[in-house]
């Protein structure tokens, strides 16, 4: 039913999900490139192997004003931006999915 009556809404959700996946892939690439032992992101990769937003924020605060770690700060800022954009895209997709489910339920109840 969704594919037939709500194709536009479903396509928008899929686009948001693809955006979130692309951002997650960029984060994964950064982690692989810089998250290893003695990498610039080593301090922000958690025990699960994910880049932790809280750790990124903490590290940015720790290194504020330290010119010797400018490359690390730039990379941390990029990571934070990607994390926030990924989170926003996931939230928009989830909200759109809930809205679509509501529309679907209302149309079947009619």
C-alpha positions in Angstrom: 0.0 0.0 0.0 2.8 2.4 0.9 4.5 1.8 -2.4 1.3 2.5 -4.3 -0.2 5.5 -2.5 2.8 7.0 -0.7 5.6 6.5 -3.2 6.8 10.1 -2.9 7.0 10.0 0.9 8.8 6.6 0.8 11.3 7.9 -1.7 12.0 10.9 0.6 12.6 8.6 3.5 14.9 6.4 1.4 16.8 9.5 0.4 17.3 10.6 4.0 18.4 7.1 4.9 20.9 7.1 2.1 22.2 10.5 3.3 22.7 9.1 6.8 24.5 6.0 5.4 26.8 8.2 3.3 27.7 10.3 6.3 28.3 7.1 8.4 30.6 5.8 5.6 32.6 9.1 5.7 33.0 8.7 9.5 34.1 5.1 9.0 36.7 6.1 6.5 38.0 8.8 8.8 38.1 6.3 11.6 40.0 3.7 9.5 42.5 6.3 8.3 43.1 8.1 11.6 41.6 6.0 14.4 44.3 3.4 14.8 47.1 3.3 17.3 48.7 6.7 17.5 46.2 8.1 15.0 44.8 11.5 15.4 41.4 10.1 16.3 42.6 7.4 18.6 41.4 9.3 21.7 37.8 9.5 20.5 37.2 5.9 19.4 35.3 4.0 22.0 35.6 0.4 23.1 33.0 -0.6 20.4 35.2 1.0 17.7 32.8 3.9 17.2 33.7 7.6 17.2 32.0 8.9 20.3 30.5 12.4 20.1 31.1 13.1 23.8 34.8 12.1 23.4 35.1 14.4 20.4 33.7 17.3 22.3 35.9 16.6 25.3 39.0 16.3 23.2 38.2 19.6 21.5 37.9 21.3 24.9 41.2 19.7 26.0 43.1 20.9 23.0 41.5 24.4 22.7 44.2 27.0 22.0 46.9 24.4 21.4 48.6 25.2 18.1 50.6 22.0 18.2 47.5 19.9 17.6 45.8 22.0 14.9 45.5 19.0 12.5 43.8 16.9 15.2 41.4 19.8 16.0 40.5 20.2 12.4 39.8 16.5 12.1 37.8 16.5 15.3 35.7 19.4 14.0 35.1 17.5 10.8 34.1 14.4 12.8 31.7 16.4 15.0 30.1 17.9 11.9 29.6 14.5 10.3 28.2 13.0 13.6 25.7 15.9 13.9 24.6 15.7 10.3 24.3 11.9 10.5 22.2 12.2 13.6 20.0 14.9 12.1 19.4 12.8 8.9 18.6 9.7 11.0 16.1 11.7 13.0 14.5 13.2 10.0 14.2 9.7 8.4 12.7 8.3 11.6 10.2 11.2 11.9 9.2 10.9 8.3 8.7 7.1 8.7 6.4 7.7 11.7 4.5 10.2 9.8 4.1 7.9 6.8 3.0 5.1 9.1 0.4 7.4 10.6 -0.9 8.3 7.1 -1.0 4.7 6.1 -3.0 3.8 9.2 -5.4 6.7 8.7 -6.0 5.7 5.1 -6.7 2.0 6.0 -9.1 3.1 8.7 -11.1 5.2 6.3 
